[in-house]
């Protein structure tokens, strides 16, 4: 069958040429003689003198490199900040034309707020001479703050007093005087100064409410502010619970009080059981103590709530009694009035009848 194949296919089945043999250029490895081993004494004069050997250099680790770069960056930023502070002088800026004692600073503005909207909101305190919304020179976008110059200084003081916290386009603005030209030691935020605590550090250290912040508020620690927030939340929850209790009927209140009493009894039993197990580990004792303190706090809160409920019940009872007495007294007065009118009518009828008989 292969004789019928075309030559191009027959070439595929043809054997290859034999591999040519070349004689080795060198001896076989097992026939080679190894190099003779000799000493190094003949090379000693090439070694350097130990006294001329330089001190060993220690390589820099990854942590040391990170620290070095951070320190150099901080030093560079500090130097740039000092140079910028030396060059910063708002009194010599030719672009600033407004009177510093009639100018108001408005911050935290919505980026979509226009000059006309600002004029409409702040013109209620007095006539405005000029409004300058600060924009980014590179991107030509607003930076979120503006300066408003009034024609009279008293109007600026009124806006400073009543305009703080005003809601414009869904954001509450902060209002302050222009401190750059009126306060000698003032520095802007970009140069390490500024007021406000919205960018202090951790979330629990930052201020979350809007409005102007005084320097005395800036000195307070974040922990004190956090404790005050917790107390405020706790008071708000108690007020909400009391309002819900007032809306319910007195029978449900009695049931809740009975439940609280039963719960207090159970807590007392659990506390007595805990006293029997004093030989446990210190960590367990600390946890038990914390639980007891929490239960005591809850108990005190319940007592306070019960006292408040009793006071409210007494007030409600007193009001109901007064209203009932007022209604009854009013009814009695109305009845007396009707009787008097009836007597007067009878008397008039008798007098008219006697006159006719005469």
Steps between C-alpha positions, in 0.01 A plus 500: 500500500789734567604500135180687421572787743620833364865587548431772760340242731764234429763749615340497845569129539859512373780430761725781618875521433724326758656714777857589412776392740760751614803391702526662850725803528625414847558193710225324683433627856613175659829521311578861599751571781385743771680826568760471775406664833744770622508749792414872502824626649609633164192729493529650851663818369185575304280521817443843662645597834254447792570852625376643168175297499194735512237458769209271406189684379162402645217463252175695547195291594150552361367654823796738524448608140130573564585704811772694314265585214226608741735725695636657184146560371394659831810719500431610143135576581604695809744706296240567229251602769744744654577653160128532422438666839771755430350583162134503618376851572130569420540873570732534198291286262389722207201276425338569840307829481237463775496660846602231754268635771196483269583162345340171606644153441250227396625140489365150429299629204343261254705487179185567295406817693514815288586859590139608459384234749756617756394861445133408546571313825733757662348822368233480768758626755594808294607627158789305346778674311694204356499116505815303411465121464849347513573262210786269411730670248598175326160327481285817512264335750367650827687405817203517736548839670441867420549855634208744528567872545219710652459871459470551879691334780189452716343289223807277498470453879132409464580240233782365718261462793193356329626348174707216645352156430266624226398224258570588135443242224491214749820591690544696823755776454744629761535878537801683644681831476792546261790412729780528243524881524346556842684245720880540513586141593254346254610231256282330236438126510730432203789648704428304817238726662126542475211432734256213524536138601360314201845376393683426824567130450295197600119504456437523877728807521336695218205733551185370331260791556489808276558859595777723629750357752670721758859457613381384842312216334813409307692444826257240626607142460318257278424266791302764689302578189432131447372464859270797454363353180431171679321680786296698249397183318408329826283795609331502160420129528354548850280784381376290209416210735311733736301648215409148383399408856272805521317399185418157642207432731554467882433123498793438267716717727407285799592189305838650409567588863419147610735366233774733623451381857526136396810579297656676800432193715671278244797735492525482880503120490765495229708743705478276806612204289793694368615577853529126568759460222778730619781259429492544124765664289567875509375557149170331586468716811559815299229401251257424783572835658434679174172309460396594852580863438295492182207340683520757779498777243196346332328466836568864584370601159183297557452663840537842347257408224248372757529821700447703188203282404346547845547873478342503157210285624444737794503798268254329266271407792519854633413640159209255464365598842530869424329454164216299662455759774499781247237315292281428802528859624413625154195273486386620843540861393299437185223333702488789748482745213206311343316493834550873547372573151198276558419675829534839337262393220244366751526818701444714188197289401348538849552875493337529156198290614451716815513817291230371265269408791535846648 
